[in-house]
Amino acid sequence: MLELSGIGRRYRVGSGEVTALADIDLSFPAGSFTTLVGRSGCGKTTLLRILAGLERPSEGEIRRGDDGRLRTAVVFQEARLMPWLDVAANVGFGLRGRVPRTVAAERCAAAIELVGLSAFAGAMPAQLSGGMAQRVAIARALVQEPDLLLLDEPFAALDAFTRRTMQNELVAIWQRRRPTIVFVTHDVEEAVLLGERALEMQGGRIVGSEEIALPYPRDPTDPDVNLHRRTILSRLMKTPTPAAA
Ligand SMILES: Nc1ncnc2c1ncn2[C@@H]1O[C@H](COP(=O)(O)OP(=O)(O)OP(=O)(O)O)[C@@H](O)[C@H]1O
């Protein structure tokens, strides 16, 4: 449903050039959950932005769905809520003028319920904790009923307890709605807990792919989780960083 072939992305920086991505060939089957893991600066966000259609590659081709259209929603590290609107209005903002008001209200209520915030639909962003704000951001993405849900380190700023809860909630939402998910993280454990497949990135390239066929919800203390974590980590630590062009 989503295919990349020969994707590269270069940026002009001063008089030189930075290669953010090179030789990316990937396919993401409909309904799959893929994590993208690698250290800071390896190109994860650039790849996600290309998948989202927010950025054009310097070379290569991207196929987004059979008709070239794929309903896509993105969740960033910060919730980016509008402080002057309450939770329900933030969630429904993108539907304004696109669907009838009653349909929008129903979809908003369902998305807010899915992230467990029904009691806070009338709350203002300043009244929410970081985890709650991030739940609103996820509801705002889900209300679009996306075929493709892209998440860029959405839980990185949360404490460990909230992060675990949110990870489990995301998996439960995925199992109910089955969007195709691509989830960026620099945390190898998180990549293993969430993904059916973890793609390892380094220096703008995919340097490994780990299939993780463990049942959900996954337990970080499960020895099989640890085994996958160690396999990915050892590959990422061993692979020399390809030189940027
Ligand atoms: N707009 C830009 N202009 C110039 N260089 C850029 C731009 N965007 C990204 N880069 C460069 O491309 C490389 C990959 O950046 P990217 O943000 O994709 O990495 P990342 O893996 O998401 O990092 P992090 O985990 O820190 O967010 C980096 O060397 C970065 O400096």
The ligand as an SDF file (V2000), in Angstrom:
LIG
                    3D

 31 33  0  0  0  0  0  0  0  0999 V2000
   15.9530   20.9990    6.5290 N   0  0  0  0  0  0  0  0  0  0  0  0
   17.1910   20.5170    6.6440 C   0  0  0  0  0  0  0  0  0  0  0  0
   18.2600   21.1850    6.1760 N   0  0  0  0  0  0  0  0  0  0  0  0
   19.4960   20.6900    6.2800 C   0  0  0  0  0  0  0  0  0  0  0  0
   19.8020   19.4980    6.8350 N   0  0  0  0  0  0  0  0  0  0  0  0
   18.7820   18.7790    7.3200 C   0  0  0  0  0  0  0  0  0  0  0  0
   17.4260   19.2270    7.2660 C   0  0  0  0  0  0  0  0  0  0  0  0
   16.6250   18.2860    7.8270 N   0  0  0  0  0  0  0  0  0  0  0  0
   17.4480   17.3030    8.2330 C   0  0  0  0  0  0  0  0  0  0  0  0
   18.7340   17.5720    7.9320 N   0  0  0  0  0  0  0  0  0  0  0  0
   19.8990   16.7160    8.1940 C   0  0  0  0  0  0  0  0  0  0  0  0
   19.5680   15.4030    7.7850 O   0  0  0  0  0  0  0  0  0  0  0  0
   20.0670   14.4530    8.7160 C   0  0  0  0  0  0  0  0  0  0  0  0
   18.9310   13.5970    9.2370 C   0  0  0  0  0  0  0  0  0  0  0  0
   18.0620   14.3980   10.0560 O   0  0  0  0  0  0  0  0  0  0  0  0
   16.7230   13.7980   10.7010 P   0  0  0  0  0  0  0  0  0  0  0  0
   16.0570   14.9100   11.4360 O   0  0  0  0  0  0  0  0  0  0  0  0
   15.9460   13.0990    9.6560 O   0  0  0  0  0  0  0  0  0  0  0  0
   17.3160   12.7290   11.7410 O   0  0  0  0  0  0  0  0  0  0  0  0
   16.6010   11.9710   12.9380 P   0  0  0  0  0  0  0  0  0  0  0  0
   17.0780   10.5690   12.9100 O   0  0  0  0  0  0  0  0  0  0  0  0
   15.1280   12.1750   12.8760 O   0  0  0  0  0  0  0  0  0  0  0  0
   17.1910   12.7080   14.2240 O   0  0  0  0  0  0  0  0  0  0  0  0
   16.5150   12.9770   15.6780 P   0  0  0  0  0  0  0  0  0  0  0  0
   16.2900   11.6100   16.2820 O   0  0  0  0  0  0  0  0  0  0  0  0
   17.5430   13.7680   16.3900 O   0  0  0  0  0  0  0  0  0  0  0  0
   15.2390   13.7230   15.4260 O   0  0  0  0  0  0  0  0  0  0  0  0
   20.8020   15.2380    9.7710 C   0  0  0  0  0  0  0  0  0  0  0  0
   22.1740   15.2570    9.4470 O   0  0  0  0  0  0  0  0  0  0  0  0
   20.2140   16.6210    9.6700 C   0  0  0  0  0  0  0  0  0  0  0  0
   21.1370   17.6060   10.0540 O   0  0  0  0  0  0  0  0  0  0  0  0
  1  2  1  0
  2  3  1  0
  2  7  2  0
  3  4  2  0
  4  5  1  0
  5  6  2  0
  6  7  1  0
  6 10  1  0
  7  8  1  0
  8  9  2  0
  9 10  1  0
 10 11  1  0
 11 12  1  0
 11 30  1  0
 12 13  1  0
 13 14  1  0
 13 28  1  0
 14 15  1  0
 15 16  1  0
 16 17  2  0
 16 18  1  0
 16 19  1  0
 19 20  1  0
 20 21  2  0
 20 22  1  0
 20 23  1  0
 23 24  1  0
 24 25  2  0
 24 26  1  0
 24 27  1  0
 28 29  1  0
 28 30  1  0
 30 31  1  0
M  END
$$$$
